[in-house]
Amino acid sequence: MKTTQSKGFLVLGIWLILTGLMPFLSITIPYRATIMPLLALVAGILILINR
């Protein structure tokens, strides 16, 4: 399996997995209302600057 070279896509993948699992597994993350948008913002910025 080839790993992604972009940190932005890695953060995006983490965000997508967490977003998808939370409703099904009742995962509670402290400060989720702050962390999830920040992860999405960081992923978008890193993808735009190609890192």
Distance bins in CASP14 RR format, pairs under 12 A and 6 or more apart:
PFRMAT RR
TARGET T0000
AUTHOR 0000-0000-0000
RMODE 2
METHOD distances of the structure
MODEL  1
2 9 0 0 0 0 0 1 0 0 0 0 0
3 9 0 0 0 0 1 0 0 0 0 0 0
3 10 0 0 0 0 1 0 0 0 0 0 0
3 13 0 0 0 0 0 1 0 0 0 0 0
4 10 1 0 1 0 0 0 0 0 0 0 0
4 11 0 0 0 0 0 1 0 0 0 0 0
4 12 0 0 0 0 1 0 0 0 0 0 0
4 13 0 0 0 0 1 0 0 0 0 0 0
4 14 0 0 0 0 0 1 0 0 0 0 0
4 43 0 0 0 0 0 1 0 0 0 0 0
4 46 0 0 0 0 0 1 0 0 0 0 0
4 47 0 0 0 0 0 1 0 0 0 0 0
4 51 0 0 0 0 0 1 0 0 0 0 0
5 46 0 0 0 0 0 1 0 0 0 0 0
5 47 0 0 0 0 0 1 0 0 0 0 0
5 50 0 0 0 0 1 0 0 0 0 0 0
5 51 0 0 0 0 1 0 0 0 0 0 0
6 12 0 0 0 0 1 0 0 0 0 0 0
6 13 0 0 0 0 0 1 0 0 0 0 0
6 43 0 0 0 0 1 0 0 0 0 0 0
6 44 0 0 0 0 0 1 0 0 0 0 0
6 45 0 0 0 0 0 1 0 0 0 0 0
6 46 1 0 0 1 0 0 0 0 0 0 0
6 47 1 0 0 1 0 0 0 0 0 0 0
6 48 0 0 0 0 0 1 0 0 0 0 0
6 49 0 0 0 0 0 1 0 0 0 0 0
6 50 1 0 0 1 0 0 0 0 0 0 0
6 51 1 0 0 1 0 0 0 0 0 0 0
7 13 0 0 0 0 0 1 0 0 0 0 0
7 14 0 0 0 0 0 1 0 0 0 0 0
7 42 0 0 0 0 1 0 0 0 0 0 0
7 43 0 0 0 0 1 0 0 0 0 0 0
7 44 0 0 0 0 0 1 0 0 0 0 0
7 45 0 0 0 0 0 1 0 0 0 0 0
7 46 1 0 1 0 0 0 0 0 0 0 0
7 47 0 0 0 0 1 0 0 0 0 0 0
7 49 0 0 0 0 0 1 0 0 0 0 0
7 50 0 0 0 0 1 0 0 0 0 0 0
7 51 1 0 1 0 0 0 0 0 0 0 0
8 14 0 0 0 0 1 0 0 0 0 0 0
8 15 0 0 0 0 1 0 0 0 0 0 0
8 16 0 0 0 0 0 1 0 0 0 0 0
8 39 0 0 0 0 0 1 0 0 0 0 0
8 40 0 0 0 0 0 1 0 0 0 0 0
8 41 0 0 0 0 0 1 0 0 0 0 0
8 42 1 0 0 1 0 0 0 0 0 0 0
8 43 1 0 1 0 0 0 0 0 0 0 0
8 44 1 0 0 1 0 0 0 0 0 0 0
8 45 0 0 0 0 1 0 0 0 0 0 0
8 46 1 1 0 0 0 0 0 0 0 0 0
8 47 1 0 1 0 0 0 0 0 0 0 0
8 48 0 0 0 0 1 0 0 0 0 0 0
8 49 0 0 0 0 1 0 0 0 0 0 0
8 50 0 0 0 0 1 0 0 0 0 0 0
8 51 1 0 0 1 0 0 0 0 0 0 0
9 15 0 0 0 0 0 1 0 0 0 0 0
9 16 0 0 0 0 0 1 0 0 0 0 0
9 42 0 0 0 0 0 1 0 0 0 0 0
9 43 1 0 0 1 0 0 0 0 0 0 0
9 44 0 0 0 0 1 0 0 0 0 0 0
9 46 0 0 0 0 1 0 0 0 0 0 0
9 47 1 0 0 1 0 0 0 0 0 0 0
9 48 0 0 0 0 0 1 0 0 0 0 0
9 50 0 0 0 0 0 1 0 0 0 0 0
9 51 0 0 0 0 1 0 0 0 0 0 0
10 16 0 0 0 0 0 1 0 0 0 0 0
10 17 0 0 0 0 0 1 0 0 0 0 0
10 39 0 0 0 0 0 1 0 0 0 0 0
10 42 0 0 0 0 0 1 0 0 0 0 0
10 43 0 0 0 0 1 0 0 0 0 0 0
10 44 0 0 0 0 0 1 0 0 0 0 0
10 46 0 0 0 0 1 0 0 0 0 0 0
10 47 0 0 0 0 0 1 0 0 0 0 0
10 51 0 0 0 0 0 1 0 0 0 0 0
11 17 0 0 0 0 0 1 0 0 0 0 0
11 18 0 0 0 0 0 1 0 0 0 0 0
11 35 0 0 0 0 0 1 0 0 0 0 0
11 36 0 0 0 0 0 1 0 0 0 0 0
11 38 0 0 0 0 1 0 0 0 0 0 0
11 39 1 0 1 0 0 0 0 0 0 0 0
11 40 0 0 0 0 1 0 0 0 0 0 0
11 41 0 0 0 0 1 0 0 0 0 0 0
11 42 1 0 1 0 0 0 0 0 0 0 0
11 43 1 1 0 0 0 0 0 0 0 0 0
11 44 1 0 0 1 0 0 0 0 0 0 0
11 45 0 0 0 0 1 0 0 0 0 0 0
11 46 1 0 0 1 0 0 0 0 0 0 0
11 47 0 0 0 0 1 0 0 0 0 0 0
11 51 0 0 0 0 0 1 0 0 0 0 0
12 18 0 0 0 0 0 1 0 0 0 0 0
12 19 0 0 0 0 0 1 0 0 0 0 0
12 39 0 0 0 0 1 0 0 0 0 0 0
12 40 1 0 0 1 0 0 0 0 0 0 0
12 41 0 0 0 0 0 1 0 0 0 0 0
12 42 0 0 0 0 1 0 0 0 0 0 0
12 43 1 1 0 0 0 0 0 0 0 0 0
12 44 1 0 0 1 0 0 0 0 0 0 0
12 45 0 0 0 0 0 1 0 0 0 0 0
12 46 0 0 0 0 1 0 0 0 0 0 0
12 47 1 0 0 1 0 0 0 0 0 0 0
12 48 0 0 0 0 0 1 0 0 0 0 0
13 19 0 0 0 0 1 0 0 0 0 0 0
13 20 0 0 0 0 0 1 0 0 0 0 0
13 21 0 0 0 0 0 1 0 0 0 0 0
13 39 0 0 0 0 1 0 0 0 0 0 0
13 40 0 0 0 0 0 1 0 0 0 0 0
13 42 0 0 0 0 0 1 0 0 0 0 0
13 43 1 0 0 1 0 0 0 0 0 0 0
13 44 0 0 0 0 0 1 0 0 0 0 0
13 46 0 0 0 0 0 1 0 0 0 0 0
13 47 0 0 0 0 0 1 0 0 0 0 0
14 20 0 0 0 0 0 1 0 0 0 0 0
14 21 0 0 0 0 0 1 0 0 0 0 0
14 29 0 0 0 0 0 1 0 0 0 0 0
14 35 0 0 0 0 0 1 0 0 0 0 0
14 36 0 0 0 0 0 1 0 0 0 0 0
14 38 0 0 0 0 0 1 0 0 0 0 0
14 39 1 0 0 1 0 0 0 0 0 0 0
14 40 0 0 0 0 0 1 0 0 0 0 0
14 42 0 0 0 0 0 1 0 0 0 0 0
14 43 0 0 0 0 1 0 0 0 0 0 0
14 46 0 0 0 0 0 1 0 0 0 0 0
15 21 0 0 0 0 0 1 0 0 0 0 0
15 22 0 0 0 0 0 1 0 0 0 0 0
15 29 0 0 0 0 0 1 0 0 0 0 0
15 32 0 0 0 0 0 1 0 0 0 0 0
15 35 0 0 0 0 1 0 0 0 0 0 0
15 36 1 0 0 1 0 0 0 0 0 0 0
15 37 0 0 0 0 1 0 0 0 0 0 0
15 38 0 0 0 0 1 0 0 0 0 0 0
15 39 1 0 1 0 0 0 0 0 0 0 0
15 40 1 0 1 0 0 0 0 0 0 0 0
15 41 0 0 0 0 1 0 0 0 0 0 0
15 42 0 0 0 0 1 0 0 0 0 0 0
15 43 1 0 1 0 0 0 0 0 0 0 0
15 44 0 0 0 0 1 0 0 0 0 0 0
15 46 0 0 0 0 0 1 0 0 0 0 0
15 47 0 0 0 0 0 1 0 0 0 0 0
16 22 0 0 0 0 0 1 0 0 0 0 0
16 36 0 0 0 0 0 1 0 0 0 0 0
16 39 0 0 0 0 1 0 0 0 0 0 0
16 40 0 0 0 0 1 0 0 0 0 0 0
16 43 0 0 0 0 1 0 0 0 0 0 0
17 24 0 0 0 0 0 1 0 0 0 0 0
17 25 0 0 0 0 0 1 0 0 0 0 0
17 27 0 0 0 0 0 1 0 0 0 0 0
17 36 0 0 0 0 0 1 0 0 0 0 0
17 39 0 0 0 0 0 1 0 0 0 0 0
18 24 0 0 0 0 0 1 0 0 0 0 0
18 25 0 0 0 0 0 1 0 0 0 0 0
18 27 1 0 0 1 0 0 0 0 0 0 0
18 28 0 0 0 0 0 1 0 0 0 0 0
18 29 1 0 0 1 0 0 0 0 0 0 0
18 32 0 0 0 0 1 0 0 0 0 0 0
18 35 0 0 0 0 1 0 0 0 0 0 0
18 36 1 0 0 1 0 0 0 0 0 0 0
18 39 1 0 0 1 0 0 0 0 0 0 0
18 40 0 0 0 0 0 1 0 0 0 0 0
18 43 0 0 0 0 0 1 0 0 0 0 0
19 25 0 0 0 0 0 1 0 0 0 0 0
19 27 0 0 0 0 0 1 0 0 0 0 0
19 29 0 0 0 0 0 1 0 0 0 0 0
19 32 0 0 0 0 0 1 0 0 0 0 0
19 35 0 0 0 0 0 1 0 0 0 0 0
19 36 1 0 0 1 0 0 0 0 0 0 0
19 37 0 0 0 0 0 1 0 0 0 0 0
19 39 0 0 0 0 1 0 0 0 0 0 0
19 40 0 0 0 0 1 0 0 0 0 0 0
19 43 0 0 0 0 0 1 0 0 0 0 0
20 27 0 0 0 0 1 0 0 0 0 0 0
20 36 0 0 0 0 0 1 0 0 0 0 0
21 27 1 0 1 0 0 0 0 0 0 0 0
21 28 0 0 0 0 0 1 0 0 0 0 0
21 29 0 0 0 0 0 1 0 0 0 0 0
21 32 0 0 0 0 0 1 0 0 0 0 0
21 36 0 0 0 0 0 1 0 0 0 0 0
22 28 0 0 0 0 1 0 0 0 0 0 0
22 29 1 0 0 1 0 0 0 0 0 0 0
22 32 1 0 0 1 0 0 0 0 0 0 0
22 33 0 0 0 0 0 1 0 0 0 0 0
22 35 0 0 0 0 0 1 0 0 0 0 0
22 36 0 0 0 0 1 0 0 0 0 0 0
23 32 0 0 0 0 0 1 0 0 0 0 0
27 36 0 0 0 0 0 1 0 0 0 0 0
28 35 0 0 0 0 0 1 0 0 0 0 0
29 35 1 0 0 1 0 0 0 0 0 0 0
29 36 1 0 0 1 0 0 0 0 0 0 0
29 38 0 0 0 0 0 1 0 0 0 0 0
29 39 0 0 0 0 0 1 0 0 0 0 0
30 36 0 0 0 0 0 1 0 0 0 0 0
31 37 0 0 0 0 0 1 0 0 0 0 0
31 38 0 0 0 0 1 0 0 0 0 0 0
31 39 0 0 0 0 0 1 0 0 0 0 0
32 38 0 0 0 0 0 1 0 0 0 0 0
32 39 0 0 0 0 0 1 0 0 0 0 0
33 39 0 0 0 0 0 1 0 0 0 0 0
34 40 0 0 0 0 0 1 0 0 0 0 0
34 41 0 0 0 0 0 1 0 0 0 0 0
35 41 0 0 0 0 0 1 0 0 0 0 0
35 42 0 0 0 0 0 1 0 0 0 0 0
36 42 0 0 0 0 0 1 0 0 0 0 0
36 43 0 0 0 0 0 1 0 0 0 0 0
37 43 0 0 0 0 0 1 0 0 0 0 0
37 44 0 0 0 0 0 1 0 0 0 0 0
38 44 0 0 0 0 0 1 0 0 0 0 0
38 45 0 0 0 0 0 1 0 0 0 0 0
39 45 0 0 0 0 0 1 0 0 0 0 0
39 46 0 0 0 0 0 1 0 0 0 0 0
40 46 0 0 0 0 0 1 0 0 0 0 0
40 47 0 0 0 0 0 1 0 0 0 0 0
41 47 0 0 0 0 0 1 0 0 0 0 0
41 48 0 0 0 0 0 1 0 0 0 0 0
42 48 0 0 0 0 0 1 0 0 0 0 0
42 49 0 0 0 0 0 1 0 0 0 0 0
42 51 0 0 0 0 0 1 0 0 0 0 0
43 49 0 0 0 0 0 1 0 0 0 0 0
43 51 0 0 0 0 0 1 0 0 0 0 0
44 50 0 0 0 0 0 1 0 0 0 0 0
44 51 0 0 0 0 0 1 0 0 0 0 0
45 51 0 0 0 0 1 0 0 0 0 0 0
END
